[in-house]
Amino acid sequence: MLISDLALPDGTGIDLMQKLHSTRPLLAIALTGFGMEDDVRKSHEAGFQHHLVKPIDLNKLDSLIQDGAAALPTA
């Protein structure tokens, strides 16, 4: 699971997600101040399943994390 801002000091969350998503599938949540329709589209195209705009609803984030953790395979 990846939770990332889209504005990073050494690149973008989009770049990071594209790199990670190309090597393995993962649940990814974007936390960002960028909330225009184009921003949401770009994050989803990069592989983020969820796009939360700051200030975020912590209950929503917790729910997404719990749902993602429940979907993980158990050993």
C-alpha positions as CSV (number, residue, x, y, z in Angstrom):
1,M,0.0,0.0,0.0
2,L,1.3,3.5,-0.9
3,I,0.0,6.8,0.5
4,S,1.7,9.7,-1.2
5,D,1.4,13.4,-1.8
6,L,1.6,14.3,-5.5
7,A,4.0,17.2,-4.8
8,L,7.3,15.7,-3.7
9,P,10.6,17.5,-3.2
10,D,12.5,15.3,-5.7
11,G,9.8,14.5,-8.3
12,T,6.1,13.9,-8.2
13,G,3.8,11.3,-6.7
14,I,2.7,10.6,-10.3
15,D,6.3,9.7,-11.3
16,L,6.7,7.6,-8.1
17,M,3.5,5.7,-8.7
18,Q,4.3,5.0,-12.4
19,K,7.6,3.6,-11.3
20,L,6.2,1.4,-8.5
21,H,3.1,0.3,-10.4
22,S,5.2,-0.9,-13.3
23,T,7.0,-3.4,-11.0
24,R,4.1,-4.7,-8.9
25,P,0.4,-4.0,-8.3
26,L,-0.4,-2.1,-5.1
27,L,-3.2,-0.1,-3.5
28,A,-2.3,3.5,-3.8
29,I,-3.9,6.6,-2.3
30,A,-3.0,10.1,-3.4
31,L,-3.2,12.9,-0.7
32,T,-2.9,16.2,-2.4
33,G,-3.8,19.8,-2.6
34,F,-4.4,19.4,-6.3
35,G,-8.1,18.7,-6.8
36,M,-8.9,19.7,-10.4
37,E,-10.6,17.2,-12.6
38,D,-7.3,16.9,-14.7
39,D,-5.3,16.2,-11.5
40,V,-7.7,13.4,-10.5
41,R,-7.6,11.9,-14.0
42,K,-3.7,12.0,-14.0
43,S,-3.4,10.3,-10.6
44,H,-5.9,7.5,-11.6
45,E,-4.1,7.0,-14.9
46,A,-0.8,6.7,-13.0
47,G,-2.3,3.9,-10.9
48,F,-3.7,5.6,-7.8
49,Q,-7.0,4.0,-6.9
50,H,-8.0,6.9,-4.7
51,H,-7.4,10.7,-4.8
52,L,-8.0,12.6,-1.6
53,V,-7.8,16.4,-1.6
54,K,-6.4,18.2,1.5
55,P,-7.7,18.8,4.0
56,I,-8.6,15.2,4.0
57,D,-11.3,13.4,5.9
58,L,-9.3,11.2,8.3
59,N,-12.3,8.8,8.6
60,K,-12.3,8.3,4.9
61,L,-8.5,7.7,4.8
62,D,-8.8,5.2,7.7
63,S,-11.6,3.4,5.9
64,L,-9.5,3.1,2.7
65,I,-6.5,1.8,4.7
66,Q,-8.7,-0.7,6.6
67,D,-10.3,-1.9,3.3
68,G,-6.9,-2.2,1.7
69,A,-5.5,-4.1,4.6
70,A,-8.4,-6.5,4.6
71,A,-7.9,-7.2,0.9
72,L,-4.3,-8.3,1.5
73,P,-3.6,-12.0,1.2
74,T,-2.9,-13.8,4.5
75,A,0.0,-16.2,4.9
